[in-house]
Amino acid sequence: MKRFLMLAGACALSAPLLAAAQNAVVASAGRTSVTQAQMTTLIKSLDAATRERLAADPASLDQLVRARLAQSVVIAEVKAKGWDQQPEVRQMVEQAERDTLMRSYLASVAEPTSDYPSDAEIQAAYDQNRAAFAIPRAFHFAQIYVAVPPGADAATRTKVRKQADDLAREAHASGADFAALAAANSQDKPSASQGGDMGFVPESVLLPEIRKAAGSMKAGDVSAPIETAAGFHVVKLVDTRAAGVRPLAEVRDQLRAMLRRQRTQQNIQTYLAKQVGPGTVAINEDVLKQALSAAQ
């Protein structure tokens, strides 16, 4: 009995502590604040991927807090000035409320059953939409890029070309470390930080000059300097990926979500047709014309 009373007392003490924690202020501006409980509610409303991103990115999380606080500051001023009592504003708020209620309710009554779509229906959708999952031919390149300044004269371009020639010669030397050369010399900073690695690039988006050179290269080859309008590229072909179609396993979740969205829309249309479709609604055209005239 004594132990029970001790536990009950602990629970009684913990309740105010929990409430205090939930009411702890996360951020404030003037007399307006955002509490821990409000931020918890907001974060819970986000999808799992966004929550994971926020957990890994404190700057984005802080920005979310600022956005929520800004909303609170503006709403407080709205209330203080009675802005929300203006007829036009009340009408917009009421319309927004009706729209929200309608969307929410329709989504609930139109949601497909949990077993939709079946494996056979997903397979059929995949077969019918294979073109949408096509993967173009792509090249995995690493590059050393040397830029030509905009508006450069012939002498400057010749100087840059010689720099690119020297780098290409080093890259072709026996035992050359292309990644180290790229990291030290490439003027394309994002790829230089990766040892020049560009990853797989679809053939269709390659610069024409590089696409032409790629056609005669095989894995491991390093090109001579390739001149483009912006500068010179010494590229190493790491791998080539043939054109193809993404396998069903990769797109199954995407297809399932698409089919469920489509079925939801079909269900909504069926529901609305039953409620306000032809044969269920009588429209008084004379009164409607009077309403139109009064609004003009």
N, C-alpha and C positions, 0 to 999 in steps of 0.2 A: 504493500500500500504506500509506504514511504517512497519507494522507488518510482511508483506511478506518479505521485505528486511532484517529485523532482523533475520527471520528464515533462509533465504538464506545464510546470513552471518554466522549463527551458523553452518549450514551444511558445508559451505566452510572451517570453522575452524576445524570441526570434522573429515573431511577426512584426513588431515595430521596426526591428533592424532591417528586415527585408523591405518593408515599405519605404524606409529612409533611403535604402540603396537605390530603389527604383525611382525615387524622387530626386536623386542626386543630379545636380546640374552638370550637363556635358559642355554647354556653351551658352553664353549670354551676350546680349547687346542692349545696353540701357536697362530697361525694366522687363525686357522679354528674354526668356530662356528656353532651352530645350533640355529635357530630362533624359535620364538613362532609359526609362520605360518607353518614352516616345521614340527614341532611336532604335530600341529593340523591336518595337512594333514595325517601324519603317523597314528595318533590315530584314525582318521575317517575311515581309511582303515581296521581297526581291527573289529572283530565281537563284538556284543553287550556284550556278556558274558565277553570277555577279557577286554573290556573297563570298565565294572563294577569292575572287579578284580583289574585293575590298579588304579581305583579311590579309592579303599579301601586299597591298599597296596603301600605306598609311596616308599618302597625299590624297588619293581618291576618296578615302574614308572621311578625311577632314573636309573635303569639298562637299560631300554629301551632308555633313553636319551644317556647313554654311548655307547650303541650299534649304535645308529644313528650317534653320533659324531665320533666313530671309523670308520664308513663307510666313512664319509666326510673326515677324516684325510687321510685315505688310498687312496681315489679317488683323493684328491689334490696331493698326492705324485705321483700317477700314471700319472696324467696330466703333472706334472712338469718334470718328467723323460721321457715323451713320450712313456711310456710303452704301452699305448693304440694304438700306431701306428704300433706296430709290426704286421707283416702279420698274424702270428698264432693267436694272440690275437684278431685282427680285424675279423678274420674268426669265432672265437668262439662267439664274440659279435653278429655278423650278424646272426649266427645260432640260438643263444638264442633269438634274436629279431624275427626271423621267427617262432620259436617254440611258443613264447608268442603270437604273432599275430594270429597264427593258432588256438591255444587253445581258445583264447578269441573269435575269430570269430565263431568257431564251437560251442562254448557254447551258443552263441547268436542265431544261426540259428537252433540249435537242442533243444532249451529249450521247454519243454512241455507246452501246454496251461495251463492257470491258473486254470482251473477246473479239471485238472488231478492230482491225481486219484480221481475217484468218491468214495462215501461211500461204494458202492458194491464192488469195486475193492480193497479197503482197507480191507474189511471184508474177501474177498476171500484170500488175501495174509496172513491175520492173521490165517485163518483156515488151510492154507497150511504149515504154519511155526510155528505151536503151540509149537513144541519141542524146538524151539529157545528161547521161552519165558518161559520155564519151571523154576520154583523156587524150589530148593531142600529143603528138610526138614532142619530146622535151630533151634538152641537153643539160647535163650537170657540168657547169663551168667553174673554173677559178680564173681570176684575171689580175693582171697588173695594168692599171690605167694611168696614162699620163695625159693631162689636159692641155689643150691649146687655148691660150687666153682669147676671149671674144675680140674680134677685130684685129687679130694678130697679123703682122706683115709676113712676107715670105721668109725673111731671115729668121724670125722667131719660130715659125712653123718648122723650118729646117733644123733649128736647134733642138726642138722638142722631138722631132723624128729621130735625131741622132741619139737622144737620151733613151727613146723607146728601143732603138736598134741595140744599144749597149745592154739594156735589160733583157731583151730577147736572147742575146748571145749568152748572157750569164745563165738564163733559164734553160738553155739547151746544153750547157756544159755537163759533162759526166758528173753524176752525184749532186747536181744542183738541188737546192731546197726551194721549190717554187713558193711554198707558203711563207717562208722566211723573207724571200725577195719581195713578195706582195706586201707583207706586213710592213716592211721597211720603206717601200718605194711607191706603192700604188696610191694615187690621189683620190680614189673612191673610198672614202673613210669607212663607210659601213662594212664593205667587203674586206678591206684591208685588215680590219680588226679580227676578221675570221680567216686570215691567211689567204685572202683573195677569193674565198669560197662564195659563189653566187647561188649555190643550190641548183635545183632543177628549174630551168626556164623554158616555158612553152616555145616551140619553134615560131609560132605566129607573132610573138612579141619581141623577138630578137631584132636588133638592127639589121637591115638588109646585108651590110658588109660582113657582119659576123655570121649571119645565117648562111651566106654563100661559102665562107671558109669552113663552117662546121660540117658541111656536106661531104667534105673530103678528108675529115679527121677521124681517127679512131681513138679509143680510150688510151690515155697516157700521152697523146700528142700535144706538143706546145706549138702554137702558131708563130709565124713572123708577125711583126707589128701590123695590126689591121687599122687602117686610117678611116676615121669617121669625121663628121663635121665638127665634133666637139674635142677630138683628140685621137690618141693611139691606144689600142688595146692589144696586149699580149695575153692570149687565152690558152688555158690548158683544159682539154676535154677530159673530165673525170669519168663520165658514164653517159650512155644514151638510153632513154626510155622510149620504147616503141609506142605508137598510138594504140589505144585499146578502150575498154569499157571497165569502169569501176565494178568490182564484184558485188553481188547482192549483199553479202555480209557487211560490206562497208556502208551501204546506203539503206539497209533495212529500217533503221530507226527513223531516218528521214522520210522514207516512203510511208511508214506507219503513221507518222504525224500528219503527212499530207493527206492521206486517205481519211483520217479521222476529221481533219478540218473540212474536207469536202463533204463528208457524211453529215457533219454538224450543220453546214449550210443548207444541205438538202432537207434535213429535218426541220430546220427553222422555216424554210419556205413552205413545207408541207403544213406545219403548225399554223402559220399565218394565213395560208390559203383556206384552212378550215375555219379560222376565226373571222377573217374579213375578206374572203375571196368572192368571186362572182356567185351570185345566188344567195349570199348571206348578208349583203349590205344593200340598203335602199338609200339612194342619194337624192335629196331634194335639190334639183338643179337651180330652181328659182331662188331658194334661200342661199345657196352657194354663190350665185351671181351677186346677190345683195351684200354678202360678206366681202366679196372681192371688190365691189364698188366702194364699200365703206372703208376699205384699207388703202384706197388710192387717193 
